[in-house]
């Protein structure tokens, strides 16, 4: 009880002397607004109203494949990484260690999923894993934070079905698509004793760039017997 009161008083004092600011426009945030982004900037993010083919990026009406039927997944991307607000939000979350950006990205992604009317009943939420060393350095896995938020919202099973076996070079540091594929190849495995046979998977990450990581993860899951795979990201590049 006393500890709780001390923490509350500490929070009030911090708000007085260091008031929270919107990371995009710098305005003061009030108690009714999101922890890191003001409502005006949040509303300024342009979000999609359809899912996509991961190969040619064609829009998929009613989330149904109209092309590239052999693709291992369909892509559900809430927005574009070129959007300056969304890019700043993801960068703050992923590289500056602001874990409280996660709920904002989660809210954006949830709104998008509801807009495209995708049926997730019976799906398992699976985050793209980080290598344990990199996760220790960052303090959290951003994909897992998003996956937990999405799973809680839609009542999905959260399954850490994948593990990263190699501490390979970050994909963001590699521009060439073929080199990205080589870099990620063989670095993911299905966690021992995890049964995903015939399960539909919501595969979750923060950004979809070349698709190399998602494709590697999806193929590993497919080989283990997974059913339909929807790759969900906050933004596509």
N, C-alpha and C positions, 0 to 999 in steps of 0.2 A: 504493500500500500504506500509506504513512505517512498520507496524507490520509484513507483509510478508517478507520484506527485512531483518528485525531483525531475524526472524525465520530462514531464509536461511543462514544468516551469522553465526547464532548459530550452525546450522547443519554443516557448513563448518569447524568451529572451533573444534567441537567435532570429526569430521573425522580426523583432523590433530593431535589432542592430544590423542584421543582414537579411532584409526582406527578400523572399524568393522572387526571382525575375524570370520572365519568359526567355527561353534560350534563343528564340528567333527575333523578337522585336524589342526585348529588353524592358517591357513594361512590368510593373509590379503585379504579382499574382495575388488575388484575394482567396479567402478560404473556400469559396465555392468553385474555384477553377482548378484545372489539373495541376499537378505538382510541378511541372516543368515547362508546360506550354500553355499559353493563354487560349481561351476559347476562340478568339478571332483567328489566330494562326492555325489552330486545329481545323477550323471550318474552311480555311483557305487551301487545305490539301485536296488535290484532285484525285478522286478514287474511281476505280473502274466499276462497270456494271455487268461484267461477263468474265468467264474463265477463258483460257487460251490454250492453243496447241503449243507445246513446248518446242517443237521443231521449227515451225514457220511463223509462230506468234499470231495465227489467225484466231479471231474471236470464235468461241464455241457457244452457239445458241443453246439455251437450256442445258448447258454443261455436257452436251453430247458431241462426240467426235465427228467431224466432217472431213477430216484429212489425216494423213499419217497415223493410220490405225495401229501400226506396230509400235508406236511410242509407248514406253512403260508407264507413263503417267500423264494426267492433264495438269496444266498449270493454273493455279488460282493466285493471282497477284493483286493485292489491294491497290497499289499505286505505282508510280514510276519513280525510279531513283533520281531522275533528272529534276523532279519537283524539289525546289530548294528547301522548303520546310521539312519535307519528309526525309530528304538526304541529311539535313542537319540533325534531325531527331535520331535517325539510325546511327549516324557517326557519333553522336553524344552517348548513345546507349552502348555501342560496340567498342569504341576506342577510348572514351573518356571515363568509363566506369560508372556512369549514371544509371544504376539499376532501376531507379524510379521512372526512367523513360519507358520501361517495359510495359506498364499498364496503359500508357498512352498509345503505344503501338498496338497493344492488345485490343484496346477499344476501337481503334481504326480498323483493324482486321476483322473484328466481330461485326461491325457495321457493314463491311464489305461482304462478308459471308451471308449475312441476312439479305443483302440487296440482290445477290445472284441466286438466292433460293436453292442453295445446294443442300441436298439431303445427306446428313452425316450420321444418321442413325446406324448404330452398330460399328462405327469406325473406331479405330484405335489411333490416338495421337502419338506420333513418334518424332522426337526432335533429332535434327542432325547433330551428332556429337562433336565435341572438341576433344583433342588429346588431353589427358589428365594434367600434363605439365602446363599446357596453354590455359586450361581452365583455372588452374591455381594462380597463374600470373594475372588473369583477367578478374578473377574472383567469382565468376559465374559463367554459365553457358547461356548466351542470349537466346538461342533457339529453344532451350529448355524452359526459360522464363516465359517465352511466348506460348509454348506448348501447354504449360500448366494453366495459363490464363484461358486459352481456348478450350482446353479439356474441361475445366470447371464450368465455363459458360454453357457448353453444349452437352455436358454430362457424358463425356467420352472417357474411355480408359486411357490413362497415360502410361505408355510403355517405353522404357529406355531399351528398345530392341537392338539398337546399333551401338557399337563401340568403335573408337578410333584407335587403330593398332600402331600407326606411325605418326610421329610428330613432324609431319611434312611441312614444307614452306607454305605460309598462308596464301590462299588462292588470290586474294586481293593484290598481292605483290607480283602476280604473273598476268601479263596482258594477252599473250598468245593462247588461243583456244586449244590447240593441240598440246601445248606444254601444260595447260591446266589439266587436261585429261590424263597425261602421263604422271603429273604430280599427285593426283588423287587416287590413281589406280592402285588397288591392293591395300588401301589404307583403312577400309571399313570392313567390319564383320558383324554378323548377327551374334548377339550376346548368347552365350551358352545357356541351354535349358529354356530359352524364350521360344514359345511356340506361336508362330504367326501364320501357320498354314490356313489358307482360305479366309484370312482376316482382311478386311478392307482397311487401308492405312491412310491417315492424314499425315503426310510427311512435312515437317515444319522447319523453316529456316527464316533468316531475316531478309536476305537479298538473293535474287536469282540473276546471275550475270551471264555466263556462258552456258550454264546448265550442266557443267561437268560434275559438280558435286552431287546434285540431285539425281543425275543419270546413274552415277556410280551407286548411290544409296538405293535407288529404285531397283536396279538390276540385282543387287545383293538380296533385297527383300523378295523380289520375284523368284529368285532361285530357291529361296527358303519357303516358297509356296504362297506368298501373299496374293490377295485378290486385287481389287481395284485400288489404285494409288492416286491420291490427289496431293500434289505438291503445293503447299500454301506458304506464301512469303508476304512480307509487308510491302516489298517493292521489287520490281523487275528493272534491270538496267537496259 
